[in-house]
């Protein structure tokens, strides 16, 4: 396959004959990414921004499963942004574009208050709480708050969303209180909490927040 570079592989997403390019020795998407893509419940034709998009798997899957309109993938690492672009070309997805830029302030270039939904699979490790970073820079950036913090992610999501738009985010259960506090700080009211139990340690939690939403949260058990 001409789109593959040395050290890359092509993975089957097992939906609509979609494939994604991934690095064999870099950060690869996990089941959390697939779960988050499935958690996105936008209406057909909705616009969406995928922050910290990595290989682009969440934006690509959510777009296909929900029949989304305009989708923007925002990724700071040039290598992963370019890899996403090749995956998009390979799958002939003309509604998705990639922005290779820091997350902070990206709304000023792609549009403030313009989007129906924002989704993010952020770095899970809180800044200042880790002792040793992974030697692989791409993995370290994906797992730890080095280039962006959870506060900055919530702030930018709020700027990007229309009033009434939804923000979908995933993290470990130890960050749940942080997400709820930050949601209310940036006018993103928590509306749905879904817990994904894990036998390996802390459970993963997914949160849906609505910009300008009324108080009241539902715990999803599906």
C-alpha positions as CSV (number, residue, x, y, z in Angstrom):
1,X,0.0,0.0,0.0
2,X,1.5,3.3,-1.1
3,X,0.1,5.3,1.8
4,X,2.0,3.3,4.4
5,X,5.4,4.5,5.5
6,X,8.1,2.3,7.1
7,X,7.1,1.3,10.6
8,X,3.4,1.7,10.0
9,X,0.5,-0.8,9.7
10,X,-3.0,-0.7,8.4
11,X,-5.7,-1.7,10.9
12,X,-9.3,-2.8,10.2
13,X,-11.8,-0.7,12.2
14,X,-14.4,-3.4,11.5
15,X,-17.1,-0.9,10.5
16,X,-18.1,0.1,6.9
17,X,-14.8,-1.2,5.5
18,X,-12.9,1.6,7.2
19,X,-9.1,1.3,8.0
20,X,-6.7,3.4,10.0
21,X,-3.0,3.8,9.7
22,X,-1.0,3.4,13.0
23,X,2.6,3.4,14.0
24,X,4.0,0.0,15.1
25,X,6.2,1.6,17.8
26,X,4.2,4.7,18.7
27,X,1.0,5.4,20.5
28,X,-1.9,3.3,19.2
29,X,-5.6,3.8,20.0
30,X,-7.2,1.6,22.6
31,X,-10.7,0.3,23.4
32,X,-11.3,3.6,25.2
33,X,-11.2,5.4,21.9
34,X,-13.7,3.0,20.3
35,X,-16.0,3.3,23.4
36,X,-15.8,7.1,23.2
37,X,-16.6,7.1,19.5
38,X,-19.7,4.9,20.2
39,X,-20.7,7.3,23.1
40,X,-21.0,10.2,20.7
41,X,-24.7,10.5,20.0
42,X,-24.9,13.5,17.6
43,X,-27.7,13.8,15.1
44,X,-27.0,13.1,11.4
45,X,-25.3,16.0,9.7
46,X,-23.9,17.4,12.9
47,X,-20.5,19.1,13.0
48,X,-17.8,17.8,15.3
49,X,-14.3,18.6,16.5
50,X,-12.0,15.8,17.8
51,X,-9.4,17.3,20.1
52,X,-6.2,15.4,20.8
53,X,-7.2,13.4,17.8
54,X,-4.0,11.2,17.5
55,X,-4.5,8.8,14.6
56,X,-8.0,10.2,14.0
57,X,-9.9,7.0,15.0
58,X,-12.5,8.7,17.1
59,X,-13.5,11.3,14.6
60,X,-13.5,8.8,11.7
61,X,-15.6,6.2,13.5
62,X,-18.0,8.8,15.0
63,X,-18.5,10.4,11.6
64,X,-19.3,7.0,9.9
65,X,-21.5,5.7,12.7
66,X,-23.5,8.9,13.1
67,X,-23.5,10.2,9.5
68,X,-21.8,13.5,10.6
69,X,-21.3,16.5,8.4
70,X,-18.2,18.7,8.9
71,X,-15.5,17.0,11.1
72,X,-12.3,18.6,12.3
73,X,-9.4,16.6,13.8
74,X,-7.0,18.7,16.0
75,X,-3.6,17.1,16.7
76,X,-0.4,18.8,17.9
77,X,2.0,16.1,16.7
78,X,2.8,16.6,13.0
79,X,3.6,12.9,12.4
80,X,0.1,11.9,13.7
81,X,-1.7,14.7,11.9
82,X,-0.1,13.7,8.6
83,X,-0.9,10.0,9.3
84,X,-4.5,11.0,9.9
85,X,-4.6,12.8,6.6
86,X,-3.4,9.6,4.8
87,X,-6.1,7.5,6.6
88,X,-8.7,10.0,5.5
89,X,-7.5,9.9,1.9
90,X,-7.4,6.1,2.0
91,X,-11.0,5.9,3.2
92,X,-12.1,8.6,0.8
93,X,-13.7,10.7,3.6
94,X,-14.2,14.2,2.1
95,X,-16.0,15.6,5.1
96,X,-13.1,15.3,7.5
97,X,-10.1,17.6,7.7
98,X,-7.0,17.7,10.0
99,X,-5.6,20.8,11.8
100,X,-2.0,20.3,13.0
101,X,-1.8,22.8,15.8
102,X,-1.8,23.2,19.6
103,X,-5.2,22.7,21.1
104,X,-5.0,26.0,23.0
105,X,-6.7,28.7,21.0
106,X,-7.6,26.6,18.0
107,X,-11.2,28.0,18.2
108,X,-9.8,31.3,16.9
109,X,-8.8,29.6,13.6
110,X,-11.6,27.0,13.1
111,X,-14.5,28.9,14.5
112,X,-15.9,30.0,17.9
113,X,-19.4,28.8,18.8
114,X,-19.6,26.9,15.5
115,X,-19.8,23.2,16.3
116,X,-22.6,20.8,17.5
117,X,-20.2,18.5,19.3
118,X,-16.7,18.2,20.6
119,X,-15.0,15.0,21.6
120,X,-11.7,14.3,23.4
121,X,-9.7,11.4,24.6
122,X,-7.2,13.4,26.7
123,X,-3.9,12.5,28.4
124,X,-5.0,10.7,31.6
125,X,-2.0,11.5,33.8
126,X,-2.4,14.8,35.6
127,X,0.5,17.3,35.3
128,X,3.0,16.9,38.2
129,X,1.7,13.5,39.4
130,X,4.0,11.3,37.4
131,X,7.6,10.2,38.2
132,X,8.8,8.8,34.9
133,X,7.7,9.6,31.4
134,X,7.8,7.0,28.6
135,X,11.0,7.3,26.5
136,X,8.8,7.4,23.4
137,X,7.8,11.0,23.0
138,X,4.6,10.4,21.2
139,X,3.4,8.0,23.9
140,X,4.5,10.4,26.7
141,X,2.5,13.2,25.1
142,X,-0.6,11.0,24.7
143,X,-0.6,9.8,28.2
144,X,0.6,12.8,30.3
145,X,-0.5,16.4,30.6
146,X,2.7,17.7,29.0
147,X,1.3,19.7,26.0
148,X,-2.2,20.4,27.4
149,X,-4.1,20.2,30.6
150,X,-7.7,19.0,31.3
151,X,-8.6,22.6,32.2
152,X,-7.4,23.9,28.8
153,X,-9.3,21.1,27.0
154,X,-12.6,22.0,28.7
155,X,-12.0,25.7,28.1
156,X,-11.4,25.2,24.4
157,X,-14.3,22.8,24.0
158,X,-16.7,25.4,25.5
159,X,-15.4,28.0,23.0
160,X,-15.9,25.7,20.0
161,X,-19.4,24.6,20.9
162,X,-22.7,26.2,20.0
163,X,-25.1,26.9,22.9
164,X,-26.7,23.5,23.5
165,X,-23.8,21.6,21.9
166,X,-22.4,18.5,23.6
167,X,-18.9,17.7,24.8
168,X,-17.9,14.0,25.1
169,X,-14.8,13.2,27.1
170,X,-13.2,10.1,28.7
171,X,-10.8,9.6,31.5
172,X,-9.9,7.4,34.5
173,X,-12.4,7.4,37.5
174,X,-9.8,9.3,39.6
175,X,-10.3,12.3,37.3
176,X,-14.1,12.3,37.4
177,X,-14.4,15.0,40.1
178,X,-12.0,17.2,38.0
179,X,-14.2,16.8,34.9
180,X,-17.4,17.7,36.8
181,X,-15.8,20.8,38.3
182,X,-14.3,21.9,35.1
183,X,-17.5,21.3,33.2
184,X,-19.4,23.7,35.4
185,X,-16.5,26.2,35.4
186,X,-16.8,26.4,31.6
187,X,-20.6,26.2,31.3
188,X,-20.5,22.6,30.3
189,X,-23.1,20.9,32.4
190,X,-22.5,17.2,33.0
191,X,-25.6,15.3,31.7
192,X,-24.6,11.6,31.2
193,X,-22.0,9.5,33.0
194,X,-21.0,6.1,31.7
195,X,-18.7,3.8,33.6
196,X,-16.6,1.2,31.9
197,X,-15.3,-1.3,34.6
198,X,-11.8,-2.7,34.2
199,X,-10.3,-5.7,35.8
200,X,-6.8,-4.1,35.6
201,X,-7.4,-1.3,38.0
202,X,-9.3,2.1,37.9
203,X,-12.4,2.1,35.8
204,X,-12.7,4.3,32.8
205,X,-15.5,6.9,32.8
206,X,-17.1,8.8,30.0
207,X,-18.9,12.1,30.5
208,X,-21.3,14.0,28.2
209,X,-21.6,17.7,29.0
210,X,-24.0,20.2,27.4
211,X,-23.1,23.8,26.9
212,X,-25.6,25.9,28.8
213,X,-27.5,22.7,29.9
214,X,-29.7,22.5,33.0
215,X,-28.5,20.6,36.1
216,X,-29.2,16.9,36.3
217,X,-27.1,13.9,35.4
218,X,-28.0,10.3,34.2
219,X,-25.8,7.4,35.0
220,X,-25.7,5.1,32.0
221,X,-25.7,1.4,32.7
222,X,-25.8,0.1,29.1
